[in-house]
Amino acid sequence: MSINNSNKIHLFDSHIHLDDPRFTDDLSQLLTDARGQNIHDWIIPATTAETFQNIHHITQQQPHCYAAYGLHPYFIAQHTDESLSTLRSALIQYQPIAIGECGLDAMIEQPELDKQIYYFKAQIQLALEFDLPLIIHTRKTLDLVLKEIRKHPTLRGVLHSFSGSLQQAKIAIEHNFLLGFGGTITFTRAQKLRHIITELSLNDFIIETDAPFQRGAYRETGINYPIDLLEVAKTIAILRQEPLELIADATTNNTQKLFKLKDFK
């Protein structure tokens, strides 16, 4: 069983912040290094309306980079109704592949959950209107997020950096959502998450780095990088006792299908 054979595979990073200032000076080289590890595609989710233009620029300059535009709950203090208008305009003008990063976060200092729910619901409506998947961020709010998802049978998307229970995972999957797994799963202490990944179908999940955030066990300190997606894939292959090629094929196909990216090639 070729769990660690990284030859002739194709990996897709479904969530990475390539617009982060820490990547600006070396972005082309970082992506070249990643391609050397058979990582060939990247989805860049936005966080605030002010990031839309830069992300669009990156997708124009770097091949196989795709934009998602949304209003991240972590920055709830910055969002206004004008931000929603800017988002709508960006959806029309730039035609991204998804809406996100959006969602609910109860772990920030001043969560203002009522306000967060307002913007989350607004982005759900935009996703339905424009027939786009959602990239959802959720911390200590997964039941609230699932409550909103259940209201809209045609809604689809991904729960980025999934950290819920197996029961919550199954509810999300039943409602057209995939689960995103990243560096967290590489830590041996993440026993619940590691068990969940072994219980899922190959059709149920995709992989991500969330770089430069959420480093894994493969880096002791600092940030993580585009090349680290290979370590995530290898860990999942080992946990599931399946060939790396199988994990790579499934997660890439799942990502392309969810975001309708075969139409972009």
HELIX and SHEET records of a PDB file:
HELIX    1   1 PRO A   21  ASP A   26  5                                   6    
HELIX    2   2 LEU A   27  ARG A   35  1                                   9    
HELIX    3   3 ALA A   49  THR A   51  5                                   3    
HELIX    4   4 PHE A   52  GLN A   61  1                                  10    
HELIX    5   5 PRO A   73  GLN A   78  5                                   6    
HELIX    6   6 ASP A   81  TYR A   94  1                                  14    
HELIX    7   7 LEU A  113  PHE A  130  1                                  18    
HELIX    8   8 LEU A  142  ARG A  150  1                                   9    
HELIX    9   9 LEU A  166  GLU A  174  1                                   9    
HELIX   10  10 GLY A  183  THR A  186  5                                   4    
HELIX   11  11 GLN A  191  GLU A  199  1                                   9    
HELIX   12  12 PRO A  226  ASP A  228  5                                   3    
HELIX   13  13 LEU A  229  ARG A  240  1                                  12    
HELIX   14  14 LEU A  244  LEU A  258  1                                  15    
HELIX   15  15 LEU A  261  ASP A  263  5                                   3    
SHEET    1   A 8 LEU A  11  ASP A  13  0                                        
SHEET    2   A 8 ILE A  39  PRO A  45  1                                        
SHEET    3   A 8 CYS A  65  TYR A  69  1                                        
SHEET    4   A 8 ALA A  98  ASP A 105  1                                        
SHEET    5   A 8 LEU A 134  ARG A 139  1                                        
SHEET    6   A 8 GLY A 157  LEU A 159  1                                        
SHEET    7   A 8 PHE A 177  PHE A 181  1                                        
SHEET    8   A 8 PHE A 205  ILE A 207  1                                        
END                                                                             
